[in-house]
Every structure is written in structure tokens, then in C-alpha cells.
């Protein structure tokens, strides 16, 4: 297997992607319990899971840049269905090695839900963290309407979700890289703001853990989480202490433990 430069934190990008043009990184271990495929959210990239990958020592970890983002920026079209097909291509390949777990962060969880519902065969467990499901429970706070400038939307999203000061600290090259992800972000946000249900969680047949933190928007996620098991009893809920939305960056140890414990519980129940 040929590969690119090694990322200091352990993930390295590989050349043999199952989807031409999809940038895929991996961290392999000896005798893994399963493969965790990490799916990133809006205006993010696969490399942001490096801290989690380093701590998930019992698992192989796959992370990738979703189409339209970073190393996969040239891939078109941008739609949930195409994101789902990309994930399924990865999962079907990894399932030849052993069990597969999806870990979806934010919008990445929308993709993992969609993939698990469309084809449950290659995945044994889904774990999603703070995935937006506005068709089940709309957010009460108003969201600015999308304009017609994807680069502006990317900058505005970063400032809103991270901070103005963090944006100002970025180099101009880093800022432009984020702006170039604007069309993919625009596509993600447009889906969420239609209010249309892209899939029915009642059709999910894979054991799932929906996790969320206890910070600023905890009340919303608590109310959303209370609805999910009633829609599908295969969905369990976990709240993570002192965790924000970007928990894969700020709380990688807790998430790695969560993945391991949830997998072990699933294996014991079978």
C-alpha cells in the first residue's frame, strides 16, 4: 500500500481510496477489535480526528475528507446521497477486515445515519455526537438565511461556531482554505434548513448511541435525545461531562473510552 506523508498524530493519508478523489487517512493497529470510520461535520476535515485516532488504541481508525472538503474538494456533486455512497464504499471495504463502527460528528452523523439506514450490512454499531436533526426537533434560536456567497458563508460559520478571535488568528492561507470549503458547507446547511426529513430513523436497524455534551446547547440536545429512543429503541443516549460541540478535539480521551465501552457492551449483549 503506498501512502503519503505521515501526520504527526498518527493518521496518514493513503493512496488506495475506494472512491477516486476521496482523501482517506488511516491509523492501523495490531489485532483491532473493529474499524472506526470517522465522518466529519461542516467546515471540518478528516484530520481533525487525529487526537481521537491516537487514543482509540484497540481499533483501526479511518478518517476522510468528505466530498467538497479539503483533499476531496474536487469531488462533485455535493448531496447527502453522494456522501452516503462514499461512506458505504469505505464501510464495505473495511467490513472485509472485520466489524465496522461509524463515528459521526455533527453533520457527519447525518451521513452515518443515512448510510446505516440505506445499507446496514457493513456496519455493526453507529455512534453519533451532537448530530443535527432539525426535522425531529427544530432549533429555537434563529439562524441567518443563507446568502449566495459560499465563501462568505464559510467565514461566517467559522466565526459563529468557533469564534471571531480564532478566525483572526488563522493565517490568510488557512482562511482561504476554509473559504474554499464554502460550497460543501453551503450544501450541508441547505439540507438542514429545508426542514425536510431525508430518512426515517424508525428504519434504522443498527444499534446506535447518540451522545452529546453538557455545555451551551445541552438543553436542546437533552430534549432531542429524549425523543430518539421513542422513534427507535435501538438508539441509546449518553451525555458527556464537560464536553462542547467539538468534543473530538477537546475531549478525545472521553470519546475513545465511550467508543470502547459501547463496543464491549454490544459484544456482551450478542
C-alpha positions in Angstrom: 0.0 0.0 0.0 1.5 3.3 -1.0 0.9 6.3 1.3 1.5 9.9 1.7 3.4 11.8 4.5 2.7 10.7 8.0 0.7 13.1 10.1 2.5 13.6 13.4 -0.5 12.5 15.4 -0.7 9.1 13.7 -3.2 9.3 10.9 -1.7 9.1 7.4 -3.3 9.6 4.1 -3.3 6.5 1.8 -3.5 6.2 -2.0 -5.9 3.3 -2.3 -9.2 5.1 -1.7 -12.3 3.1 -2.7 -13.7 6.3 -4.2 -11.4 8.0 -6.7 -10.7 11.5 -5.5 -11.8 10.9 -1.9 -8.9 11.7 0.5 -8.7 8.9 3.1 -6.5 8.7 6.1 -6.0 5.7 8.4 -4.3 4.5 11.6 -3.9 0.7 11.8 -3.2 -1.3 15.0 -2.3 -4.9 15.6 -5.4 -7.2 16.0 -8.1 -4.4 16.1 -11.4 -5.1 17.7 -13.1 -3.3 14.8 -12.6 -0.4 12.4 -13.9 3.0 13.4 -14.8 5.2 10.4 -15.0 8.8 11.4 -17.2 11.2 9.5 -16.7 14.9 10.0 -19.1 17.7 10.2 -19.5 21.0 8.4 -16.3 23.0 7.6 -14.2 20.3 9.1 -11.8 17.7 7.7 -10.8 14.1 8.4 -7.5 15.2 10.1 -9.4 16.7 13.0 -10.0 13.1 14.3 -6.2 12.6 14.7 -6.4 13.0 18.5 -9.2 10.5 18.8 -7.4 8.1 16.5 -4.3 8.1 18.6 -6.3 7.3 21.7 -8.6 4.6 20.2 -5.8 2.1 20.6 -7.9 -1.0 20.3 -9.3 0.0 16.9 -8.3 0.7 13.4 -9.4 4.2 12.6 -10.3 5.6 9.2 -11.0 9.3 8.7 -11.6 11.1 5.4 -12.3 14.4 3.9 -16.0 14.4 2.8 -16.5 15.3 -0.8 -16.2 19.0 -1.4 -13.9 19.5 1.6 -10.1 19.8 1.7 -8.4 16.9 -0.1 -11.7 15.8 -1.6 -12.7 19.2 -2.8 -12.8 18.3 -6.4 -15.4 15.6 -5.9 -18.9 16.5 -7.2 -21.9 16.5 -6.9 -22.5 17.6 -3.3 -25.5 15.9 -1.9 -26.4 13.7 1.1 -26.9 10.7 -1.2 -23.4 11.0 -2.6 -21.9 11.4 1.0 -23.8 8.3 1.9 -22.4 6.4 -1.0 -18.9 7.5 -0.2 -19.2 6.2 3.3 -20.8 2.9 2.2 -17.9 2.4 -0.2 -15.4 2.8 2.7 -17.5 0.6 5.0 -17.9 -2.2 2.5 -14.1 -2.3 2.0 -13.4 -2.2 5.8 -16.0 -4.9 6.5 -13.8 -7.4 4.7 -11.3 -6.9 7.5 -13.7 -7.2 10.4 -16.5 -5.3 12.2 -17.2 -1.7 11.4 -18.3 1.2 13.6 -19.4 4.6 12.3 -18.5 7.6 14.4 -20.3 10.7 13.0 -19.6 14.2 14.4 -22.3 16.8 13.8 -23.4 16.7 10.1 -21.2 13.5 9.8 -23.8 11.8 12.0 -26.5 12.7 9.4 -24.3 10.9 6.8 -23.8 7.9 9.1 -27.5 7.6 9.9 -28.3 7.8 6.2 -25.7 5.1 5.3 -26.8 2.7 8.1 -30.4 3.0 7.0 -29.7 2.6 3.3 -27.4 -0.5 3.8 -27.0 -1.9 7.4 -24.9 -4.9 6.2 -21.4 -3.4 6.6 -21.8 -1.7 10.0 -22.3 -3.2 13.4 -22.5 0.0 15.6 -23.3 3.7 15.0 -22.1 6.4 17.4 -23.0 9.9 16.6 -22.1 13.1 18.6 -24.4 16.1 18.5 -25.7 15.4 15.0 -28.3 18.0 13.9 -31.8 16.5 13.4 -34.0 19.6 12.8 -36.8 17.7 11.2 -37.2 15.9 14.6 -36.7 18.9 16.9 -36.1 22.3 15.3 -33.7 24.7 17.0 -35.5 27.6 18.5 -32.8 30.2 18.0 -32.9 31.9 14.6 -30.3 31.0 12.0 -29.2 33.6 9.5 -30.5 32.9 6.0 -28.1 31.5 3.5 -26.8 34.1 1.0 -25.4 33.5 -2.4 -21.7 33.7 -1.5 -20.4 30.3 -0.2 -17.0 31.8 0.8 -18.8 34.3 3.0 -21.0 31.6 4.5 -17.8 29.6 5.4 -16.2 32.5 7.1 -19.5 33.4 8.9 -20.0 29.8 10.0 -16.4 29.5 11.4 -16.8 32.8 13.3 -20.2 31.6 14.7 -19.2 28.1 15.6 -15.6 28.7 16.8 -15.1 32.4 17.5 -14.1 35.7 15.8 -10.8 35.6 17.6 -10.0 32.1 16.3 -10.7 33.3 12.8 -8.4 36.3 13.2 -5.6 34.0 14.4 -5.7 32.0 11.2 -3.2 32.8 8.5 -4.6 34.2 5.3 -3.8 30.8 3.6 -5.8 29.0 6.3 -8.7 31.4 5.9 -8.8 30.9 2.2 -8.7 27.2 2.6 -11.8 27.4 4.8 -13.5 29.7 2.3 -12.8 27.2 -0.5 -14.9 24.6 1.5 -17.8 27.0 1.3 -19.7 25.2 -1.4 -19.7 21.9 0.5 -20.7 23.7 3.7 -23.5 25.5 1.8 -24.8 22.1 0.7 -24.8 20.7 4.2 -26.6 23.8 5.7 -29.1 23.9 2.9 -30.2 20.4 3.6 -30.6 21.1 7.3 -32.6 24.3 6.7 -35.2 22.8 4.4 -36.8 21.0 7.4 -37.4 18.0 5.1 -36.8 14.6 6.6 -34.0 12.9 4.5 -34.6 9.5 6.1 -36.8 7.9 8.8 -34.9 6.9 12.0 -37.6 4.3 12.6 -36.0 2.3 9.7 -32.6 2.1 11.5 -31.7 -1.5 12.2 -28.2 -0.9 13.7 -27.5 -0.4 17.4 -26.8 3.3 17.9 -25.5 5.6 20.6 -26.4 9.2 20.3 -24.0 11.3 22.5 -23.9 15.0 23.4 -22.1 17.3 25.7 -23.3 19.4 28.6 -22.3 22.9 27.6 -24.1 25.8 26.0 -26.7 23.9 23.9 -27.1 21.0 26.2 -30.8 21.7 26.8 -31.6 21.3 23.1 -29.7 18.0 22.9 -31.3 16.7 26.0 -34.7 17.4 24.6 -33.8 15.9 21.2 -32.3 12.8 22.9 -35.5 12.3 24.9 -37.3 11.8 21.6 -34.9 9.5 19.8 -35.5 6.2 21.8 -39.2 6.6 21.2 -38.6 6.8 17.5 -36.3 3.8 17.5 -35.5 1.7 20.7 -32.1 0.8 19.1 -30.9 4.3 19.9 -29.3 4.8 23.3 -28.3 8.1 24.8 -25.2 9.3 26.6 -24.3 12.7 27.9 -20.6 13.5 28.2 -19.5 15.7 31.1 -17.7 19.0 30.3 -17.8 18.4 26.6 -18.5 21.0 23.9 -19.6 20.6 20.3 -16.0 19.9 19.1 -15.5 17.0 21.6 -13.3 15.1 19.2 -10.8 17.9 19.6 -11.4 18.9 23.2 -12.4 15.5 24.8 -10.7 12.8 22.7 -10.0 10.6 25.7 -13.6 10.6 26.8 -14.8 9.8 23.3 -12.2 7.0 22.9 -13.4 5.4 26.1 -17.0 5.9 25.0 -16.4 4.0 21.8 -14.6 1.2 23.6 -17.2 0.8 26.3 -20.1 0.9 23.8 -18.5 -1.7 21.6 -17.8 -4.0 24.6 -21.4 -3.7 25.8 -22.6 -4.6 22.3 -20.4 -7.6 22.1 -21.6 -8.8 25.6 -25.2 -8.5 24.6 -24.9 -10.6 21.5 
